[in-house]
Amino acid sequence: MLRISLGLLALTLSVVLALSLRAGTFEVADRNELNRLMVELRAQQFLSHATFGPTDAEVQALSDRMMQVGIRRAASEWIENQFATAPTFHQPLAEAMVAADGFDQTQSGINVTRYRYHAWWHNAITAEDQPRHHA
């Protein structure tokens, strides 16, 4: 079994990762497993920059695609797919939130800004088109 420290591995393979030195040690059995680990780290890094935080399934899907077609091509495809995804709008959600609270949009004294911010955060965290909501 091959035992490689993450700090040494990142330095040796010239991988730029913003990881703590206390991230631990990963054990890999062979070169293929090492390559897979490095691709998963690249997918995690890419998605951490492009979204508000990827799920394990999203990291796995992107790393699988990176193994198939290469890192740059898979990242480009991911970005293209994001722009092809239908946009998630804030206004319908904010209006639904106002109605769910029992208010009419024309009533005075409703803090519309609060609803707008809540709708933005909801969409930013849960929508399929997160890069559109990234600040």
Backbone bond lengths (Angstrom), bond angles and torsions (degrees), N, CA, C in turn:
res aa  C-N    CA-C-N  psi(-1)  N-CA   C-N-CA  omega(-1)  CA-C   N-CA-C  phi
1 M - - - 1.448 - - 1.520 108.63 -
2 L 1.303 117.01 135.66 1.447 124.62 179.54 1.516 108.66 -91.24
3 R 1.329 118.37 127.79 1.461 121.61 -179.45 1.525 107.32 -116.22
4 I 1.343 115.11 121.54 1.454 119.78 -174.96 1.515 109.19 -129.20
5 S 1.304 116.83 129.14 1.459 121.75 175.95 1.519 107.90 -74.48
6 L 1.326 117.11 137.08 1.463 120.51 -178.45 1.522 111.20 -59.89
7 G 1.351 117.63 -42.40 1.464 120.49 179.42 1.512 111.76 -60.35
8 L 1.336 117.76 -46.24 1.456 122.51 179.43 1.521 111.08 -67.41
9 L 1.322 116.87 -41.29 1.459 121.51 179.34 1.522 111.14 -60.15
10 A 1.332 116.26 -46.22 1.462 120.01 -179.42 1.515 110.70 -62.81
11 L 1.330 117.23 -40.44 1.458 120.90 179.41 1.517 110.54 -69.03
12 T 1.319 116.59 -46.61 1.455 121.49 -176.71 1.521 111.95 -62.89
13 L 1.293 117.13 -41.89 1.462 120.59 -177.15 1.524 112.83 -91.85
14 S 1.317 116.49 7.41 1.469 122.25 178.91 1.519 112.75 55.19
15 V 1.311 115.68 39.12 1.455 120.51 178.15 1.516 107.63 -94.53
16 V 1.299 116.61 125.33 1.446 120.45 179.67 1.522 108.09 -89.14
17 L 1.315 115.42 108.78 1.456 120.97 -179.92 1.519 108.54 -130.86
18 A 1.283 116.31 138.15 1.458 120.78 177.39 1.527 108.35 -93.98
19 L 1.319 115.04 72.07 1.455 120.68 -178.33 1.522 109.99 -118.66
20 S 1.264 116.48 150.35 1.455 122.76 177.13 1.522 109.91 -71.51
21 L 1.312 116.37 147.24 1.462 119.65 175.61 1.518 111.23 -66.12
22 R 1.309 116.90 -19.75 1.455 121.16 178.48 1.527 111.56 -88.23
23 A 1.315 118.04 18.79 1.457 121.53 -177.22 1.518 111.84 -70.11
24 G 1.314 117.77 -19.23 1.451 120.01 176.11 1.505 112.90 109.17
25 T 1.304 114.39 -171.60 1.454 122.92 -178.18 1.516 108.56 -120.45
26 F 1.304 116.06 138.56 1.451 121.26 178.88 1.522 108.11 -113.88
27 E 1.300 116.13 134.44 1.449 120.64 177.87 1.518 108.92 -100.86
28 V 1.313 115.57 132.66 1.458 121.01 177.72 1.513 108.22 -128.21
29 A 1.318 116.16 146.00 1.455 121.66 -175.83 1.521 112.45 -84.21
30 D 1.329 116.20 -32.84 1.464 118.44 -176.21 1.529 110.25 -157.51
31 R 1.307 116.70 -178.92 1.457 123.64 -177.09 1.528 111.51 -62.40
32 N 1.330 117.46 -38.14 1.472 120.32 179.52 1.524 111.32 -63.22
33 E 1.325 116.12 -42.04 1.454 120.11 178.48 1.531 110.89 -66.73
34 L 1.336 116.05 -35.77 1.462 121.03 176.17 1.525 110.50 -63.79
35 N 1.322 117.23 -45.46 1.465 121.18 177.99 1.521 110.87 -61.14
36 R 1.315 116.88 -42.05 1.473 121.32 179.42 1.525 110.38 -62.16
37 L 1.329 117.05 -43.69 1.459 121.39 178.78 1.524 110.75 -61.58
38 M 1.316 117.22 -43.29 1.460 121.13 -179.37 1.531 111.37 -65.15
39 V 1.320 117.21 -39.24 1.467 120.90 178.03 1.526 109.98 -67.23
40 E 1.311 118.24 -40.13 1.463 120.60 177.38 1.526 110.88 -62.92
41 L 1.328 116.74 -38.74 1.465 120.01 176.73 1.523 111.10 -64.71
42 R 1.323 117.30 -40.32 1.473 120.63 177.70 1.519 111.18 -65.13
43 A 1.326 117.42 -40.64 1.467 120.96 177.97 1.527 110.10 -63.74
44 Q 1.329 116.50 -43.55 1.463 121.36 178.72 1.526 110.02 -61.76
45 Q 1.300 116.94 -45.46 1.466 121.19 -179.70 1.529 110.93 -62.57
46 F 1.320 116.64 -47.51 1.464 120.86 -179.80 1.524 111.00 -59.35
47 L 1.331 116.58 -50.04 1.464 120.49 -177.22 1.530 112.17 -68.77
48 S 1.310 117.48 -28.90 1.466 120.12 176.45 1.521 111.19 -67.21
49 H 1.324 116.66 -31.06 1.463 120.71 176.64 1.522 111.90 -81.33
50 A 1.321 117.01 -32.62 1.468 121.15 -172.66 1.524 114.01 -89.85
51 T 1.330 117.74 -16.39 1.458 121.16 -176.96 1.525 109.61 -131.68
52 F 1.314 115.74 -178.52 1.456 120.95 175.48 1.526 111.20 -87.03
53 G 1.292 116.99 11.28 1.462 122.00 179.43 1.507 110.29 130.98
54 P 1.318 117.15 112.99 1.463 120.17 -176.66 1.522 112.27 -78.83
55 T 1.308 114.78 157.63 1.463 120.54 172.30 1.523 108.14 -86.40
56 D 1.315 116.43 164.78 1.466 120.19 176.94 1.527 110.56 -60.05
57 A 1.326 116.53 -37.90 1.468 120.45 -179.89 1.530 111.18 -64.50
58 E 1.329 116.87 -39.09 1.472 120.03 178.73 1.526 111.01 -66.81
59 V 1.324 116.77 -40.85 1.471 120.40 177.77 1.517 109.61 -63.65
60 Q 1.324 116.76 -44.40 1.461 120.65 -179.21 1.522 111.06 -63.01
61 A 1.328 117.11 -44.20 1.464 120.60 -179.49 1.523 110.98 -62.94
62 L 1.332 117.08 -44.72 1.464 119.29 -179.63 1.521 111.28 -68.85
63 S 1.319 118.28 -40.38 1.465 119.33 179.67 1.528 110.85 -66.39
64 D 1.341 117.32 -35.76 1.470 120.06 175.01 1.524 110.07 -61.08
65 R 1.325 115.94 -44.33 1.467 119.64 -179.53 1.528 110.40 -66.87
66 M 1.332 117.10 -38.02 1.468 120.94 177.66 1.528 111.00 -61.85
67 M 1.324 116.51 -37.69 1.470 119.87 177.87 1.531 110.93 -67.37
68 Q 1.331 117.04 -30.50 1.460 121.28 -178.10 1.524 112.81 -77.98
69 V 1.345 116.31 -48.02 1.466 119.28 -170.51 1.527 114.06 -118.67
70 G 1.303 117.81 -3.84 1.458 121.00 -178.22 1.527 111.07 104.62
71 I 1.311 114.64 156.80 1.462 121.17 -174.19 1.520 112.12 -65.47
72 R 1.310 117.84 -51.63 1.476 120.08 -176.68 1.517 112.40 -64.69
73 R 1.317 116.54 -43.40 1.464 119.31 -178.56 1.531 110.33 -65.17
74 A 1.320 117.53 -42.87 1.460 120.83 179.66 1.527 110.90 -64.37
75 A 1.328 117.31 -40.07 1.469 120.58 177.69 1.528 110.39 -65.16
76 S 1.321 117.17 -41.33 1.468 120.76 177.58 1.522 111.18 -63.34
77 E 1.322 116.66 -42.78 1.464 120.30 177.28 1.530 110.76 -61.38
78 W 1.331 116.69 -41.26 1.455 120.66 -179.54 1.525 109.87 -60.90
79 I 1.328 117.08 -44.97 1.470 121.25 179.47 1.522 110.30 -63.94
80 E 1.328 117.65 -44.92 1.463 121.01 178.38 1.533 110.87 -60.13
81 N 1.317 117.38 -40.88 1.470 121.02 178.10 1.522 111.37 -64.46
82 Q 1.317 116.94 -34.98 1.462 120.29 177.98 1.528 110.78 -63.80
83 F 1.326 116.77 -42.59 1.463 119.64 -179.93 1.524 111.93 -73.08
84 A 1.328 117.11 -21.80 1.468 120.70 177.50 1.529 111.37 -82.55
85 T 1.315 117.22 -16.83 1.467 121.88 179.54 1.528 109.51 -70.70
86 A 1.318 116.13 139.27 1.465 120.10 178.32 1.526 109.78 -60.70
87 P 1.334 117.01 136.56 1.474 119.33 -178.81 1.529 111.81 -69.14
88 T 1.314 114.42 148.68 1.462 121.91 175.62 1.523 107.20 -100.10
89 F 1.323 116.64 120.18 1.462 120.78 -176.49 1.525 111.14 -94.76
90 H 1.330 115.78 147.04 1.452 121.79 -178.11 1.536 112.83 -83.48
91 Q 1.327 116.73 -36.52 1.459 120.08 -173.01 1.525 113.35 -58.52
92 P 1.332 120.33 -48.23 1.477 118.55 179.73 1.529 112.50 -60.25
93 L 1.322 116.48 -37.49 1.456 119.41 179.18 1.531 111.09 -69.15
94 A 1.329 117.02 -42.63 1.469 120.44 178.18 1.527 110.44 -61.58
95 E 1.335 117.17 -42.38 1.465 120.84 177.81 1.526 111.03 -62.74
96 A 1.331 117.00 -39.71 1.467 120.72 178.28 1.529 110.83 -66.27
97 M 1.323 116.81 -36.41 1.467 120.69 178.01 1.527 111.26 -66.30
98 V 1.321 116.12 -41.46 1.471 120.70 177.72 1.521 109.16 -61.02
99 A 1.337 117.04 -47.04 1.468 121.55 -179.45 1.530 111.27 -64.73
100 A 1.346 117.18 -39.10 1.462 120.83 -179.86 1.522 111.60 -64.54
101 D 1.327 116.76 -27.81 1.462 120.97 177.12 1.529 112.02 -83.97
102 G 1.344 116.37 0.93 1.462 120.54 176.28 1.513 114.60 83.69
103 F 1.315 117.27 19.47 1.453 120.91 -179.87 1.516 110.82 -105.95
104 D 1.322 114.82 160.68 1.456 123.11 172.54 1.525 105.52 -105.14
105 Q 1.297 116.96 138.86 1.468 120.56 -176.77 1.521 112.89 -61.56
106 T 1.311 116.88 -22.59 1.466 119.73 -178.19 1.520 112.39 -87.45
107 Q 1.336 117.21 -7.86 1.461 119.95 179.03 1.526 110.23 -65.45
108 S 1.318 114.67 143.87 1.459 117.88 175.36 1.528 108.69 -84.01
109 G 1.317 115.16 155.33 1.455 120.65 177.96 1.521 114.36 88.44
110 I 1.325 117.14 0.78 1.469 119.84 176.45 1.526 107.33 -84.45
111 N 1.292 115.84 130.53 1.457 120.57 179.05 1.529 108.71 -82.43
112 V 1.322 116.21 84.68 1.463 122.13 -176.59 1.525 111.03 -61.36
113 T 1.330 116.54 -35.50 1.463 120.41 179.99 1.519 110.90 -60.12
114 R 1.332 117.18 -40.03 1.461 121.08 178.89 1.525 110.33 -59.58
115 Y 1.326 116.75 -45.25 1.462 120.08 179.64 1.525 111.48 -65.60
116 R 1.316 115.28 -38.60 1.468 119.26 178.78 1.529 110.27 -62.28
117 Y 1.329 117.58 -44.39 1.463 121.12 179.08 1.534 111.68 -65.66
118 H 1.322 116.62 -41.65 1.463 119.72 177.94 1.532 110.54 -62.05
119 A 1.315 116.41 -42.22 1.467 120.04 179.50 1.519 110.43 -65.27
120 W 1.336 116.93 -41.35 1.472 119.84 178.81 1.523 110.25 -61.06
121 W 1.327 118.01 -48.29 1.460 120.93 -179.03 1.527 110.96 -63.01
122 H 1.304 117.16 -42.39 1.466 119.95 179.15 1.530 110.25 -58.92
123 N 1.322 116.68 -48.95 1.459 120.38 -179.58 1.527 111.88 -67.00
124 A 1.320 116.50 -39.64 1.465 120.06 -178.93 1.519 111.40 -61.97
125 I 1.307 117.03 -35.58 1.457 120.72 -176.26 1.524 112.35 -87.61
126 T 1.324 117.96 -34.40 1.464 119.86 -171.72 1.524 115.32 -108.99
127 A 1.321 118.86 -17.40 1.469 120.69 -173.68 1.523 111.30 -73.15
128 E 1.309 115.06 156.23 1.466 121.88 178.47 1.532 112.31 -74.60
129 D 1.314 117.20 -15.77 1.470 121.58 -177.63 1.539 111.16 -109.68
130 Q 1.326 116.91 54.00 1.452 121.75 -175.56 1.536 114.48 -57.41
131 P 1.322 120.28 -39.30 1.476 118.12 -179.51 1.531 113.24 -58.54
132 R 1.316 117.95 -26.70 1.471 119.77 177.14 1.520 111.39 -67.86
133 H 1.302 117.80 -23.56 1.454 122.65 -176.28 1.529 112.41 -99.44
134 H 1.328 116.19 -7.88 1.465 121.13 -178.82 1.509 110.14 -64.61
135 A 1.291 117.01 132.78 1.470 121.11 -178.99 1.508 110.87 -86.82
